[in-house]
Amino acid sequence: LSPSGVVAKINIAVSVLPLKGITQALGGDLVEVDVLVEPGQSPANYEPRPQQLVELSSSQLLVAAGVPFESVWLPRIRANFPQLSILELTPAVAAWHDHDAIDPHRWMNPREMAAMATMISAELSRIDPANKDAYTKKLQQLQLDLNKLDREIDIMLAPLTERRFVVF
């Protein structure tokens, strides 16, 4: 609780916009989510604005997606904000790939998004154990929705013999 008696929200930064939606869905009114790479910016050559770095100082969590700018900036962020928890989603979702390259748009796959949601929910529960049940309940609903979406996509794509996509 804040001094005024209002429940304090967990301040979270996410590296890219798709992670904002899933993090907000899991945290609901218990979280405030900011995005580092804003619409129209490229995660390949992104550099945080000074104001974003100031805002990171009040964040409890940074959710990283494994996009290119993170390889340069995460070590700097760790060094400058030692109190900030950083959740790197790359290890959990890399297992879905049977090749060496990791798809930078992997959140487009409902199964991979479900794996990311599980990790985010676990981290929210670690940071805010008093609301673990709320995060678990929202995760369960999100998993159901993502599983349903995955089945719908499988049905839509089943008749196609050529399965090549361009994701933008």
C-alpha positions in Angstrom: 0.0 0.0 0.0 1.1 3.5 -0.7 1.0 6.1 2.2 -2.5 7.1 1.0 -3.8 3.6 1.4 -4.0 2.9 -2.3 -2.6 -0.3 -3.6 0.7 0.4 -5.2 1.1 -1.0 -8.7 4.1 -2.9 -9.9 6.0 -0.7 -12.4 7.1 -2.9 -15.3 9.0 -2.1 -18.5 8.9 -4.4 -21.5 11.2 -4.2 -24.4 8.6 -4.5 -27.2 4.9 -3.8 -27.6 3.6 -7.4 -27.9 4.9 -8.0 -24.4 2.9 -5.1 -23.0 -0.4 -6.7 -23.9 0.4 -10.1 -22.3 2.0 -8.5 -19.2 -1.0 -6.2 -18.8 -3.4 -9.2 -19.3 -1.6 -11.1 -16.5 -1.2 -8.2 -14.1 -4.4 -6.3 -14.7 -4.9 -3.4 -12.3 -2.0 -4.5 -10.3 0.6 -3.4 -12.8 1.7 -0.4 -14.8 3.4 -1.4 -18.0 5.7 0.8 -20.1 7.2 -0.1 -23.5 10.8 0.7 -24.4 10.7 0.3 -28.2 7.7 2.3 -29.2 5.7 1.9 -32.4 7.7 3.0 -35.4 11.0 2.3 -33.8 13.2 -0.6 -34.7 14.4 -3.1 -32.0 17.5 -3.6 -34.1 19.0 -0.2 -33.6 16.9 1.2 -30.7 18.6 3.3 -28.0 16.6 4.3 -24.9 15.8 8.0 -24.4 17.2 9.5 -21.3 13.7 9.8 -19.9 13.1 6.1 -20.4 16.3 5.4 -18.4 15.0 7.6 -15.6 11.7 5.7 -15.6 13.5 2.4 -15.4 14.9 3.6 -12.0 11.4 3.3 -10.6 10.5 0.0 -12.3 10.6 -3.3 -10.4 10.8 -5.5 -13.5 12.1 -5.4 -17.1 10.7 -8.1 -19.4 13.2 -8.7 -22.3 12.2 -10.4 -25.5 15.5 -11.3 -27.0 15.5 -8.6 -29.6 18.8 -7.2 -31.0 19.1 -4.0 -28.9 19.0 -6.0 -25.7 22.4 -7.6 -26.3 24.0 -4.1 -26.0 21.6 -2.5 -23.5 20.8 -5.2 -20.9 24.4 -5.3 -19.5 24.3 -1.5 -19.2 20.9 -1.6 -17.6 22.0 -4.3 -15.1 25.0 -2.2 -14.2 23.1 1.0 -13.7 19.9 -0.5 -12.0 21.0 -3.4 -9.8 17.6 -3.3 -8.0 15.8 -4.0 -11.2 14.7 -7.6 -11.9 15.2 -8.5 -15.5 13.2 -11.4 -16.9 14.8 -12.7 -20.2 12.2 -14.7 -22.1 14.6 -16.1 -24.6 15.6 -19.3 -22.8 12.0 -20.6 -22.3 10.9 -20.0 -25.9 14.1 -21.0 -27.7 13.2 -24.7 -27.0 10.3 -24.4 -29.5 12.8 -24.0 -32.3 14.5 -27.0 -33.9 17.1 -24.8 -35.6 19.8 -22.4 -34.5 18.1 -19.1 -35.4 15.6 -17.7 -32.9 12.7 -16.0 -34.6 12.6 -12.4 -33.4 8.8 -12.4 -33.9 8.1 -15.5 -31.9 5.3 -13.9 -30.0 3.2 -14.5 -33.2 3.1 -18.2 -32.2 0.4 -18.8 -29.6 2.5 -21.7 -28.1 5.5 -19.5 -27.6 3.3 -16.7 -26.2 1.9 -19.2 -23.7 5.5 -20.1 -22.6 6.3 -16.4 -22.2 3.1 -15.9 -20.2 4.0 -18.7 -17.8 7.4 -17.0 -17.2 5.9 -13.6 -16.7 3.2 -14.9 -14.3 5.8 -16.7 -12.2 7.9 -13.5 -12.0 4.9 -11.4 -11.0 4.1 -13.9 -8.3 7.7 -13.8 -7.1 7.6 -10.0 -6.9 4.1 -9.8 -5.5 3.4 -13.0 -3.6 0.3 -11.6 -2.0 -1.4 -11.6 -5.4 -0.1 -14.9 -6.7 -3.6 -16.4 -6.9 -4.8 -13.5 -9.1 -1.8 -13.9 -11.5 -2.3 -17.7 -11.6 -6.0 -17.3 -12.4 -5.3 -14.8 -15.2 -2.5 -17.1 -16.6 -4.9 -20.0 -16.7 -7.5 -18.0 -18.7 -4.8 -16.7 -21.0 -3.5 -20.2 -21.6 -7.0 -21.4 -22.5 -7.4 -18.5 -24.9 -4.0 -19.1 -26.5 -4.6 -22.8 -26.8 -7.9 -22.1 -28.5 -6.2 -19.6 -30.9 -3.5 -22.2 -31.7 -6.2 -24.8 -32.6 -8.0 -22.3 -34.8 -4.8 -21.4 -36.6 -4.1 -25.1 -37.2 -7.5 -25.7 -38.7 -7.2 -22.6 -41.0 -3.7 -23.7 -42.2 -4.5 -27.4 -42.5 -5.5 -27.3 -46.2 -2.4 -25.3 -47.2 0.5 -27.3 -48.6 2.9 -24.4 -48.8 3.5 -22.8 -45.4 5.7 -19.8 -45.8 4.9 -16.5 -44.1 6.3 -13.0 -43.9 5.8 -11.4 -40.6 6.0 -7.7 -40.3 
